[in-house]
Amino acid sequence: MCRSRCGATFRVRQGRLVEVKPAPDHPTGKALCLKGKAAPEIWSNPGRILYPMRRTNPKSDPDPGWERVSWDEALADIATRLGTIRDRHGAEAIGFAVTTPSGTPMSDSIDWVERFIRTFGSPNTVYGTEICNWHKDHAHKFTYGSGILFPDYENADAILLWGFNPSAVWLDQATQIAAARARGAKIIAVDPRHAGYAQGATNWLRVLPGRDGPLALGLANILIERGAFDASFLRRWSNAGFLVDTATGAFLRASDITEDGDDDRYVAVGTDGAFVFFDPRRKVFSADAATIDLRAEIRLKTANGEISCRTAFSYYAEACAQWPVARVAEATSVPEQDILDAAETLINAGRVAYYCWSGVGQHREATQIDRAIALLMSLKGGYDAPGGNVAYSKHPMNAPTGFDQFPDGQIQKALGYPERPLGPPSQGWITGGDLYRAILTGAPYPIRALIGFGANISVSQGDTDMAVDALKAVPFHVQIDSIETPTARFADYVLPANTPWEREALRNGFEVSQDAESLIQLRQAVVPSSGESRSDTEVVFDLAVRLGMSDAFFGGDIDAAREWQLEPSGITLAELRAHPKGIKRPLRYRERKYAQETAQGARGFDTPTGLVEVYSQRLADHGYDPVPQFDPSPQGDGDYPFLLTTAKSGYYCHSQYRNVASLRKRMADPEVRIHPDTADAKDLVGGEWAELSSPNGKARMRVVLDHHLHPGVLIGSYGWWQANPTLNLPAYDPFSETGANYNRLVTAKASDPISGSVPHRSTRCDIAPLPGKRPARRAWNGFRRAVVRDVVRVADGCTRVAFAVDGFERLPDFLPGQHITLRAKVPGHDEPVTRCYSLVGSAVDPQRATYEITVRFVPAPPDMPDVSGGVMSGFINQVLTPRTPVELKAPSGTFTMPLTSERPVVLVAGGIGITPFLSYLETAALRGARHPIRLIYANRNSAGHAYRDRIAELARLLPNFEAISIYDNPLPGDEAGRTHDRTGYVRAEDILAGWGKQAPEVYQCGPPPMMAALETALGAAGHPVAQLHKEAFVAPVADKPLPDGPFRVTFANSGKSLEWNRSSGSLLDLAESNGLTMASGCRAGQCESCRVRVIDGKVMHRTELAFDEDGYCLACQAVPETDVTVEG
């Protein structure tokens, strides 16, 4: 599904993919994210395209008028059209758009798709590389001659994560970092968000979006000023000591100061004043490099007169010196002490591993930001060294694709090549903006066809309106995808792509370690392709043969192509098919390969000088700064005072999967995160919708308050367009200003001059309440004073309480199933106690004066005399009286039920778990709901059967409602058929009976053992996991300070008991630092691999989570509130 390529096992029942689990014996199989676990839903999604389709209506018509055609008919027509355009106008007249292999299943086919494009001859592929991987994989070459190498976390003393959150994008990296931290490695996280490893980092640097460059130079300046850098590495293996002509910016060559006009050696000067020459072919110095003066400045005579020279390092040091700590703090908003502390971590760490990604690559200065980070790390000398970043050995294989496959002269025709000759166009990758302009204006030449491989460019790229105009205007458009995206709706043909579980894929190594790289695996199909869907590889092999490229594509034989790939390895396709777990042949890592001796001298680096390029003459020759320089005071905008950034969600891949219920219920709406003070200043309330605006456009998102953010920074979510029928959640028009398309706010008008990167993560914006009439009854932020109006006993041990809120004569409505957060001073407790309780009564009431809850007293366990009863439940049931002052937060919560539904709705309540369903039933009755609703209500007996009479009244008001009452310990006077329907426990058949083949939406709220037992029973009965919803209450993290401890934490499986205090971190951190092994994955509370049962005691999560399973916690985020026993 993505770059992480996590190892997994699959369970198939009667031809259906039903379950996915991690494969712990696979190099990347320690954990799976929720997206991976959602594979059965993605595979079975009813919205999949299963047959080739052709447009019959004009592109101006919102209905494409799709008609089904055969593959042969479609491919024959497509090949004819492409061939004709190529022959008449050149291959460059055809543009391609390919989705990212980093976050989509394109990772299976990318090599063959690129082979097709390059062999065909088009230099115009919109790949999104300039806003994804280009900077770490290609701009890094300006410094090292290679992309960023893989971090050796296992041996690192410190780890620098810059604009990279592995918890959301690369699970195995997150796991390795956790292991490193457990053994004592320090973590530096540079991120505007308090997310992923920023939460527990040794140093969290909350940089303003886009101001990473000054921070990198400022950190380097501290190292340089203190002499705390690897000078020997710089002298021998970088061009830091090379002399530069200050007038021309060019390196001094030996031919400038000797009579040999052909002597192109570079020149340095020793501390003794003698020249030291460097041979770029042999990559060796004429004298001991240790003598080189890194700060030399000299004047000397040449054949062309006297010149001034200074070292490359002096240029870099000067650029860094422009950024003293105080100035860096002002530019980045990172406190001075935080900067100094991070520098101290770097200085004290002997070995530093680092990684950066999109957080660095989506700014208007992205290339130089990458350069600044790369040069900072060169000061540590950790390139291809243990504990730094390493180039693991790989098995030899024939590569399907390479830049040499472009026909001569084609690269120079790439759109944007004249403007960015060192950037992605020099590799055949163009920006969306350049493609759109060529389609719309014909300059520099017309694009007459577009072939899209999964690329949803109208949503995933900026300048949305121009994208739409271009998609309407392009004469011929083919889209290969598994679903009908907004981009696909403009196509002339849509071809069905299958899913990863319906095809084979070959992988040579798995990147994350030398052991992982030793594995070659042919992933086999788990299930047959649905309908007539095909892999992208099959599509390009078929098209290649039809377009006369049969030789390059092995006559259309994919097996023959893979045999050719494997030839150098000595492994055959048959052997791999016989070993579905792959074949592992040991490889050995050889460190510092740049220093290896060769017949010519030393191997060196693949750069123009053959060394690490502190000073890049290549950049200078093209008019760019040879060492990184940054605008000291970027201009703000009074109309757009905020910096808008974004980040990949752990629940979605870019613009995919909002239609997957198990994922969407964890993040139901597009969100904009905002500091509470900023929200107050802009009259915004958490949970309400707001309008974001930029000079380019507008979008709407739901407000989420985040006190960790800088008040001048907003974080918006991107990729939103899909509806989710299962959850009755809406679609968002990506082309409307009333939609939620983040990229409507982004433009490429101010882009990186080298790469063309767009400031997706550093765009100026404003935020405001939605335009139009404001609701008369709005919610509020934070806690507000309230008072108890009424206290009524409704059943044995159950009390209903009504609250009035200060300043509200009429209270705002809520969604059925939502809760309020209550905070009160409870006798015997020094700090206020905070709890969440479901609201009862109709969710819609224009005259509402109070909010009502019902609370059951939780007594102390009879067999545990040391454990007290429920603190707040006891207070409410035994102490609370009218006029008692309390504090309330406005209604919130995602456990909501649909007031209209295409499926039956089944509510399963245990005891006081009836409360969220009461508001739903009351509201459904008020709205005249007609869809089938079944309530299954389990109680011990009639004494605790709350709201029995009201439920009977609701049954008379709702035409398609039935209630089933079940007692498991009836009183002597209880009689089945009179006080309740039957005796026993809730069964799966109670839920599923009577619905035929239509699976109901099931909502549960009750004791954890009951919910767990029903979940197991429903799973065994084949009920879709996505249609099971559960409620569990925890107080919002922002309302509860982290406990200090100490507490005893007992891990039941090992029997080990440990002391926890705040410095111990999470339960997972505590376990791992004491040698215990627990299941884990992302370390951010998203993949849920660390789910563990809480046997005794109480825990809280230290960050807001979408985890809803009572009786369990996520060990990576959980901390104890009392002595606690967990199952791990």
TIFIVO-597376 format. One record per residue (C-alpha): x, y, z; residue in one letter. Coordinates in steps of 0.2 Angstrom, whole numbers, plus 5000, padded with zeros to 4 digits. Each point is the difference from the previous one (the first is absolute). Layout:
N
XYZa ...
END
This chain:
1128
500050005000m 501450125003c 501950025002r 500049915017s 499649844992r 499549925016c 500049815001g 498349935003a 499049845000t 498349984992f 498549905004r 498849954986v 498349935003r 498949934986q 501050114987g 499850155011r 501550105008l 499450015018v 501550045011e 501850075000v 501349985014k 501850045002p 501349874995a 501350025014p 501249894991d 500150124985h 501350145001p 498650134999t 498649905008g 500150055019k 498550104999a 498650064988l 499250174999c 498150014999l 500150034981k 500849834998g 498749925012k 498650084989a 500549904985a 498449895000p 499050165000e 501050084986i 499949844990w 498249975002s 499550194998n 498450014989p 500750164992g 501449914991r 500150014981i 499949834994l 499950024981y 500750114986p 498950154997m 499950134986r 499250175001r 498550044989t 499650185006n 501050164998p 501250055014k 498950145003s 498749885006d 500149955019p 499549834995d 501349914989p 498749884994g 501249855002w 499749854989e 500849845003r 501349944987v 501249854998s 501850025004w 500549964982d 498850134993e 500750135013a 501849964998l 499949994981a 499350184999d 501250075013i 501549934991a 499450064984t 499850185006r 501650005010l 501049934985g 499250134988t 500450155012i 501849935002r 500349994981d 499250174996r 500650115015h 501349905009g 499949905016a 500250165010e 498250054995a 499349865012i 500150035018g 499949875014f 499550025018a 500649875012v 499549985018t 501349995014t 500649825004p 500450075017s 498250005006g 499149904987t 500049824993p 500950074985m 501649945009s 499649834992d 500150074982s 501050165000i 501549934991d 499149934986w 498950154998v 501550114999e 500849884988r 498550024989f 500050195000i 501950024997r 500049874986t 498550084992f 501050165001g 499050135010s 501050115012p 498450075008n 499449905015t 499150095014v 500649895014y 499950125015g 501849975004t 500450185003e 498850005015i 500449825005c 501749914999n 501050114988w 501050105013h 500549855011k 500349894986d 500750124987h 500450175007a 501149915013h 501149964985k 500550184999f 500949965016t 500449825001y 499849934982g 498649895007s 498350015007g 499949995019i 500649835006l 499049895012f 500250055019p 501049875010d 498850025015y 500749855009e 501750075002n 499650195001a 500350105016d 498850134994a 498650014987i 499550164991l 498349994992l 499750154989w 498350034992g 499749815002f 498849915010n 500349814998p 498549965011s 498950054985a 501049964985v 501349865003w 499549885015l 501649905000d 501050165002q 498950045015a 500349835008t 501950024997q 500150175008i 499049945015a 501349865003a 501450134998a 499250115013r 499749855012a 501949975000r 500350195003g 500150094983a 499550185001k 498750064988i 499950184992i 498450034991a 499850154989v 498150034997d 498750135002p 498949875007r 500149915017h 499749834991a 500949844998g 501750005008y 499950185004a 498949955014q 501449915010g 501550084991a 501650055010t 499950164990n 498450064991w 500350154989l 498350084996r 500650084984v 498950124991l 499549924983p 501350044986g 501350075012r 501049845001d 501550084991g 500550135013p 499849865013l 501249894991a 501350134998l 499850065017g 500349835007l 501549984989a 500650175006n 500149945018i 501049844995l 501250114989i 500250135014e 500449875013r 501149904988g 498949855004a 500049934982f 501049864991d 501350114992a 501049854994s 498549934990f 499750174992l 501950024996r 500249834992r 498249964993w 499250174996s 500550154989n 500050115016a 501850044998g 500050044981f 500450184996l 498750114991v 500350154989d 499050135009t 499750104984a 499349864989t 499449885013g 500949864991a 501249885008f 501950034998l 500849874989r 501849954999a 500150074982s 499650175007d 501650015010i 501249884990t 500650004982e 499049844996d 498450064992g 499349835001d 500249975018d 498250005007d 500449955018r 499250105014y 501050115011v 500150015019a 501350075011v 500849935016g 500250085016t 501850024995d 499550104985g 500549874987a 498749954987f 499249835001v 499249944984f 498549884998f 499949884985d 498149994995p 500449844990r 501049905013r 499150095014k 501650025011v 500950155006f 501850044996s 500550025019a 499249955016d 498350075001a 500150025019a 501150164996t 498750094990i 499550175007d 498050005000l 500050195002r 501450064989a 499850174990e 501450044989i 500550114985r 501049934986l 500650044983k 499449904985t 500250014981a 498550125000n 500650115014g 499950015019e 498449925008i 499349975017s 499549835006c 499249935015r 499549825005t 498349924996a 499849975019f 500350195004s 498550034988y 498949875010y 500650065017a 499650184995e 498249954995a 499849915016c 500750155010a 498650114994q 498949895011w 500550025018p 498849925013v 499050165003a 499650034982r 499649824997v 498750015014a 499350154993e 499849934982a 499449835005t 499150035017s 501049865008v 500650065017p 501850035002e 500349885013q 499249864990d 501250044986i 501549995011l 499449845008d 499749924983a 501850054995a 500649935016e 499249834996t 500850004983l 501750055007i 500049875013n 499449864989a 501449904992g 498949934986r 498550094993v 498749924988a 498750114992y 498650004988y 498950144992c 498649994987w 498550114995s 500150115015g 501650074992v 499549984982g 498450104999q 500650185001h 500650134988r 501849985006e 499949815001a 501649964991t 501150125010q 499149945016i 500549824995d 501850064997r 500150095017a 499549845009i 501249894989a 501450125004l 499650005019l 500149825000m 501650004990s 500850085015l 499749845010k 500949904986g 498749855001g 499849974982y 499949814997d 500749975017a 499349895014p 498850105011g 499850134986g 499149984983n 500649844990v 499949934983a 499649825003y 500649864987s 498749944988k 499849844989h 500450044982p 498550014989m 499650074983n 499150175002a 498450024990p 500350194998t 501250134999g 500350184994f 501049934985d 498449934993q 499550174993f 500350024982p 501450134996d 499450185001g 498449965009q 500450055017i 500450184994q 498250014994k 499349985017a 498850135006l 500950125012g 501749944995y 500750174994p 499450075017e 500649865011r 501449914991p 500749925016l 498349955007g 498749874996p 499850044982p 501849944997s 499349835005q 498450014990g 498950055015w 499050164998i 498850105011t 498250004999g 500050194996g 501149984985d 498949864993l 498450115003y 500850154991r 500649894985a 498249934998i 499150175002l 501250114990t 501049894989g 501650075006a 501449944998p 499049874990y 498349925002p 499749855010i 498749904990r 499749855012a 500249965018l 500249825008i 499749995018g 500649855011f 499050035016g 500550195001a 498650105007n 500850164995i 498450115002s 500049975019v 501849965004s 500950154991q 499850185002g 499150134988d 498449895000t 499150124988d 501349994987m 500149815002a 498249994997v 500150114984d 501449904994a 499149835003l 498550074990k 501150064986a 501249864997v 499549914984p 500249825006f 500149945017h 500249825007v 499949965019q 500549845008i 499449985018d 499049895011s 498750135004i 499250154991e 500950155007t 499650184996p 501449994987t 499449844992a 498350094997r 500850104987f 500849854991a 499549934983d 500449835006y 500149935017v 500949835002l 499849905016p 501549975010a 500049865012n 500650005018t 501749945007p 499249845007w 499449954982e 501750004992r 501849955001e 501450125004a 501949975000l 501150085013r 501950005002n 500350045018g 499050105013f 501250155003e 499850015019v 501649905005s 501349894992q 499049855005d 498550074992a 501050044984e 500549814999s 498249954997l 499449984982i 498149964999q 498649984988l 498450055008r 498749894993q 498250044997a 498949975015v 498350004991v 499650014981p 499750174992s 498350065002s 499050034985g 501150034985e 501350115010s 501849994996r 501750055007s 500850164993d 501449884995t 498849904989e 499350164992v 501750074995v 500749834993f 498449984989d 500150184994l 501949994997a 499749854988v 498650104991r 501250154998l 501449914993g 501149985015m 499949815001s 501849975002d 500250125015a 498549915008f 500549824997f 498649974987g 498850045013g 500549865012d 500150065018i 500849845006d 501450014987a 500350185006a 500149955018r 501249864996e 501150124991w 500050115015q 500549865011l 501449934989e 501550095009p 499349935017s 500149824995g 498249985006i 498649944989t 498150055000l 499649825002a 501050005016e 499250155007l 498349934996r 500449845010a 500650115014h 498650135003p 500950075015k 501550054989g 501749944999i 501450075011k 501850004995r 501250085012p 500850174996l 501450095009r 500050195003y 501650094996r 500150175008e 500850164993r 500049934982k 500550174994y 501749975008a 500349834991q 501650004989e 499849974982t 501249974986a 499950194996q 500150065018g 498550015012a 498249984996r 499450175007g 498350074997f 498950024984d 500150195000t 500950114988p 501550025012t 500049825005g 499750055018l 498650065011v 499650174993e 500050135014v 500150134986y 499049964984s 500850084985q 498649904990r 498750105009l 501050164998a 500349984981d 498149994998h 499750165010g 499649925017y 500850035017d 501549885001p 499749995019v 498350015008p 499350185003q 498350055006f 499050155001d 500250085017p 498350075001s 498749924989p 498550124996q 498449975010g 498350054993d 498850105011g 498549924991d 500749835002y 500950005017p 500149815003f 501249874994l 499149854994l 500849834999t 499449824999t 500649835003a 499649824995k 498649925010s 500449835008g 498349944995y 500050054981y 501250004986c 499950174991h 498350014992s 499649815002q 498949905012y 498750135008r 498849874993n 500749875012v 498949995015a 501249935013s 501250154995l 498750144998r 499249975017k 501750055007r 500150164991m 498350044994a 500250174993d 501350124993p 500950095014e 500950165003v 501050005016r 500250175008i 500750065017h 498650045012p 500550185002d 499950024981t 498349925000a 499450135013d 500750144991a 499249954984k 498349955008d 500249824996l 499449855011v 500749835000g 498949884990g 499250144989e 500450024982w 501250144994a 500450084984e 501950014995l 500550124987s 501650044990s 500350114985p 499749854990n 498349935006g 499049945015k 499649845009a 498949945015r 500649895014m 499549965018r 500950095014v 501149905012v 500850085014l 501949965003d 500950095014h 501749944994h 499950104984l 500850174997h 498650135000p 500550064983g 499949824992v 498549904994l 500149824994i 498749954987g 499649834994s 500149964981y 499349874988g 498250015005w 498649974987w 499349835003q 498449955008a 499849865012n 498349924997p 500349875014t 500150145013l 498850124991n 501550134999l 499950124986p 501150034984a 500850174998y 500150084983d 501850034997p 499750134987f 498950115010s 500550135013e 498749925012t 500949844999g 501549945010a 501449994987n 501650065008y 500850034983n 498850134996r 501050115012l 501749964992v 500850074984t 501749974991a 500250194996k 501450015013a 500949834998s 501849945003d 501150064986p 500949844999i 498849865003s 498350094997g 499449955017s 498450085006v 499750075017p 498749875005h 500750015018r 500350195001s 498650094992t 499350175007r 498249995005c 498650075010d 498649915010i 498350065005a 498349935005p 498949944985l 499250154991p 498250035002g 498950015015k 500849935016r 499049875010p 499050085014a 500649865012r 501949974998r 501149895010a 501550065010w 501849965002n 500749925015g 499149985016f 498650125005r 499250035017r 498449905003a 498849965014v 498949845004v 498250044997r 499249835004d 500549835007v 498849854997v 500349815004r 499449914985v 500549825005a 500949915014d 501750085000g 499650114985c 499850195002t 499550134986r 500750175002v 499650164991a 501250144998f 499850194995a 501550094993v 500450185004d 499650124987g 498949884990f 498150035001e 499949874986r 501349874997l 500649944983p 499549844993d 501149854998f 500249844990l 499149845006p 501249905010g 501250145005q 500550045018h 500550145011i 501650025010t 499650035019l 501350075012r 499650025019a 500850015016k 499749845009v 500349995019p 501649915005g 500950044984h 501250154998d 499850024982e 498350014990p 499449844993v 499649994981t 498849874992r 499049994984c 498249954999y 498749974986s 498650124998l 498349945002v 498450084992g 499850064982s 501550074992a 498950134992v 499050125011d 499850194996p 499550035018q 501449905008r 500450085017a 501049865007t 501149854996y 499649835008e 501049855004i 499749845009t 501349925010v 500149835009r 501049985016f 501549894998v 500349915016p 501649935007a 500449824995p 499449895014p 501649904999d 501250144999m 499850105017p 501550124995d 499150064984v 498750145002s 498450024991g 499850124985g 500550185006v 498950104989m 498649884999s 500049995019g 500050195001f 498550014988i 499049865008n 500350045018q 500650185002v 499450114986l 498550125003t 499250144991p 500950164999r 501749915001t 501350104989p 500949904987v 500950034984e 499549934983l 500749994982k 498950014985a 499349844993p 501249904990s 500449824994g 500149904985t 498949855006f 498450064990t 498749914992m 499150044983p 498350085000l 499749924983t 500849844994s 499949884985e 500549865012r 499149945016p 500750085016v 500349885015v 500350085017l 500849895013v 500050075018a 500649935016g 499450085016g 500350195000i 500749984982g 498250044995i 500350195002t 500850044983p 498549904992f 498750105009l 500450164991s 500149914984y 498349925002l 499250165006e 500750104985t 499549864988a 498250015007a 500050194998l 500649994982r 498849864995g 501449874996a 499449864990r 501549884998h 500049845011p 500750035017i 500349865013r 500550035018l 500749855010i 500150065018y 500949885012a 499850035019n 500349895016r 498150025004n 498650125002s 500850105014a 501350074988g 498950014985h 500050184997a 498850094988y 498949854997r 498450104999d 500750134988r 500749874989i 498349924999a 499350174995e 501350024987l 499549834992a 498350074997r 500750164992l 501249924988l 499249894987p 501549884997n 500749995017f 500149855011e 500849985018a 500649845007i 500449995019s 501149875007i 500449975018y 501449895006d 499649995019n 498150035002p 499250045016l 498749885007p 498650114994g 500750024982d 499149904987e 500649974982a 498650074989g 499550135012r 501550095008t 501249954986h 500049904984d 501249865005r 501349955013t 501849974995g 501350104991y 500050104983v 500449884986r 500550044982a 498449934993e 499150135011d 500950134989i 500049924983l 498349904999a 498750064988g 501150114989w 500349874986g 501650044990k 500050185006q 501350035014a 499450125013p 501050155007e 500349945018v 500350135014y 500649945017q 500250085017c 500249905015g 501249905011p 501649964991p 499849815003p 498350004992m 500650114985m 501649894997a 498949845001a 498850074987l 501450064989e 500749834999t 498349924997a 499650124986l 501749974992g 499749815000a 498350034992a 500950104986g 499350175005h 501050144992p 501250085012v 499750174993a 498149995005q 500449975018l 500250165011h 500450025018k 500050135013e 501250035014a 500250165010f 501750085005v 500250185006a 500850104987p 501950015002v 500150195000a 498950005015d 501149885010k 501850035005p 501149854999l 500249925016p 501750015009d 500049835009g 500849905006p 498949854996f 500349814999r 499749934983v 499849814999t 500249914984f 499049855002a 500749894987n 501850015007s 499550035018g 501250155000k 499550155011s 500950174997l 499950175007e 499350134988w 500250195002n 499850144987r 501749994993s 499749814996s 499050054985g 498649884994s 499649835006l 500949934984l 501550115004d 500149945018l 499949824994a 501350014986e 501250105011s 499949855012n 500349874988g 498249944997l 499349984983t 498350064995m 499150014983a 500250174993s 500050094983g 499850194996c 500350075018r 498750134997a 498449915005g 499449984982q 500449824994c 499349925017e 501349864999s 500450045019c 498249975006r 500149915017v 498749965013r 499950095016v 499749875013i 500050125015d 500250185004g 499850154989k 501050074986v 499850164989m 500750034982h 501250154999r 499350064983t 498350014992e 499649834992l 498749934989a 500149845010f 498349945007d 500249845009e 499650005018d 501049895011g 501550014989y 501450134997c 501350044987l 501649975009a 501050124989c 498950155007q 499449935016a 500650065017v 499449945017p 498850105011e 500149875014t 500949845004d 499649904985v 500149824993t 500049984981v 500049844990e 501750034990g 
END
